[in-house]
């Protein structure tokens, strides 16, 4: 037996809360950020307006990071 892929839909009258998708992180050039692995840095470049990837200068090196930015936070 295999489970068929079912899309669950939330009914407005349901007593259970619908899942809320967390807002997407947006970064701009010049933002100070911290990364769990790389440390403190500054956003140098943002590819596209939809944050396809960001180039961050961490002092000793530059890293190109792509979403989801789970380990990176804006200061």
C-alpha positions in Angstrom: 0.0 0.0 0.0 1.3 3.4 -0.9 -0.1 6.7 0.2 -1.5 8.8 -2.6 -0.4 12.5 -2.6 -3.3 14.4 -1.2 -3.5 18.1 -0.9 -5.1 19.1 2.3 -7.3 22.1 2.3 -8.3 24.1 5.3 -12.0 24.7 5.8 -13.0 28.1 7.3 -15.2 26.5 9.8 -12.5 24.1 11.1 -11.5 24.5 14.8 -7.9 23.7 13.9 -5.6 26.5 12.7 -4.2 26.3 9.1 -0.5 26.1 8.6 1.1 29.4 8.2 4.0 29.7 5.8 6.8 31.7 7.4 7.7 35.0 5.5 10.6 34.7 3.1 13.8 36.4 4.2 14.7 39.5 2.1 18.2 40.9 2.1 19.5 44.1 0.5 23.0 45.3 -0.4 24.7 46.6 2.7 22.7 44.6 5.3 24.7 43.3 8.2 24.1 39.6 8.7 25.2 36.7 10.9 25.5 33.1 9.7 25.7 30.1 12.0 28.7 28.6 10.1 30.5 31.6 8.6 30.0 34.3 11.3 29.4 38.0 10.8 29.2 39.5 7.3 27.8 42.2 5.0 25.6 41.6 1.9 27.7 42.7 -1.1 25.3 41.6 -4.0 21.7 40.4 -4.4 20.9 38.4 -7.5 17.5 39.5 -8.9 14.9 41.3 -6.9 13.4 38.0 -5.6 16.6 37.1 -3.7 17.6 34.1 -5.9 21.0 34.3 -4.1 23.1 36.7 -2.1 26.8 37.3 -2.0 28.1 37.9 1.5 31.5 39.2 2.5 32.6 37.5 5.7 35.9 39.3 5.9 38.3 36.5 5.0 36.1 35.2 2.2 33.0 35.8 0.2 30.2 33.2 0.0 27.3 32.9 -2.4 24.3 31.7 -0.4 20.9 30.5 -1.8 17.5 30.2 -0.1 16.3 29.0 2.3 18.4 31.2 4.5 17.8 29.1 7.6 21.2 29.7 9.1 21.5 33.4 8.2 19.8 36.3 10.1 19.7 40.1 9.5 21.2 42.2 12.3 
